[in-house]
Amino acid sequence: AQYGQILALAAGWDEKTGDGRYNLNSRNCVHFVKEAARLAGLTGLDQPKLMKKPRSYLKAVAAANTGRVTVLDVHGKAYLASLPPLTGAATNVASPTALQH
């Protein structure tokens, strides 16, 4: 269920399938990660002073969730390149409306 919720979140933020607008103060990459982390059940997500500091935000959330997250210590592009391609079943995205409360 969490995986589907996170796929729906991504679709909701996509410019083709959802609302792709960007706002540094209220809708940036840290806001997206915060919502994904909330859906994953992580804690320590409210870090107002770090909402424009992605690396610092991730470090703070990781520290608040010791034992629940694994820090890879590798650049995102290198990590993604090391993964096998997604299959068709894994790329089916749930409707963004699934996230509405």
C-alpha positions as CSV (number, residue, x, y, z in Angstrom):
1,A,0.0,0.0,0.0
2,Q,2.8,2.4,0.8
3,Y,4.5,1.9,-2.6
4,G,1.2,2.7,-4.4
5,Q,0.8,5.8,-2.2
6,I,4.3,7.0,-3.1
7,L,3.7,6.3,-6.8
8,A,0.5,8.3,-6.6
9,L,2.4,11.1,-4.8
10,A,4.9,11.2,-7.7
11,A,2.1,11.3,-10.3
12,G,0.5,14.1,-8.3
13,W,3.6,16.2,-8.6
14,D,4.3,15.3,-12.2
15,E,3.6,18.1,-14.8
16,K,1.9,15.6,-17.1
17,T,-0.3,13.7,-14.7
18,G,-0.7,16.2,-11.8
19,D,0.3,19.6,-10.5
20,G,3.9,20.2,-11.7
21,R,4.2,23.7,-10.3
22,Y,7.3,24.5,-8.3
23,N,7.6,27.0,-5.5
24,L,10.8,27.3,-3.5
25,N,8.9,28.3,-0.3
26,S,6.0,25.8,-0.4
27,R,6.5,23.1,-3.1
28,N,10.1,22.2,-3.6
29,C,12.0,18.8,-3.6
30,V,12.2,18.9,0.2
31,H,8.4,19.2,0.5
32,F,8.0,16.2,-1.8
33,V,10.4,14.1,0.2
34,K,8.7,15.2,3.4
35,E,5.3,13.9,2.1
36,A,6.9,10.7,0.8
37,A,8.6,10.1,4.2
38,R,5.3,10.8,6.0
39,L,3.6,8.1,3.8
40,A,6.4,5.7,4.7
41,G,5.8,6.3,8.4
42,L,9.0,8.2,9.2
43,T,9.1,10.7,12.1
44,G,11.0,13.9,12.7
45,L,9.8,15.4,9.5
46,D,9.0,18.9,10.7
47,Q,12.2,20.8,10.1
48,P,11.1,24.4,9.1
49,K,14.7,25.7,8.9
50,L,15.8,23.0,6.5
51,M,13.0,23.2,3.9
52,K,15.4,24.8,1.4
53,K,18.4,22.6,2.4
54,P,17.8,19.1,0.9
55,R,21.0,17.5,2.1
56,S,20.6,18.8,5.7
57,Y,16.9,17.9,5.7
58,L,17.7,14.3,4.7
59,K,20.4,14.0,7.3
60,A,18.0,15.3,10.0
61,V,15.3,12.8,9.0
62,A,17.8,10.0,8.9
63,A,19.0,10.9,12.4
64,A,15.4,10.9,13.6
65,N,14.8,7.5,12.2
66,T,17.9,5.6,13.1
67,G,17.3,1.9,12.4
68,R,14.4,2.6,10.1
69,V,16.3,4.1,7.2
70,T,19.6,3.1,5.5
71,V,22.0,5.8,4.5
72,L,23.6,4.7,1.2
73,D,26.3,7.4,1.1
74,V,26.4,7.4,-2.7
75,H,25.3,10.0,-5.2
76,G,21.7,9.6,-6.4
77,K,22.7,9.3,-10.1
78,A,25.2,6.5,-9.3
79,Y,22.7,4.7,-7.2
80,L,19.9,4.9,-9.8
81,A,22.4,3.7,-12.5
82,S,23.1,0.6,-10.4
83,L,19.5,-0.5,-10.3
84,P,17.9,-2.8,-12.8
85,P,15.3,-1.3,-15.2
86,L,11.8,-1.1,-13.9
87,T,9.3,-3.6,-15.3
88,G,6.0,-2.6,-16.8
89,A,4.1,-3.7,-13.7
90,A,6.3,-1.5,-11.4
91,T,5.6,1.6,-13.5
92,N,1.8,1.5,-13.3
93,V,1.0,4.6,-11.3
94,A,-2.1,5.0,-9.2
95,S,-4.3,8.0,-9.7
96,P,-3.1,11.1,-7.9
97,T,-6.6,11.5,-6.4
98,A,-5.8,8.5,-4.2
99,L,-3.8,10.9,-2.0
100,Q,-6.6,13.3,-1.4
101,H,-8.0,13.2,2.2
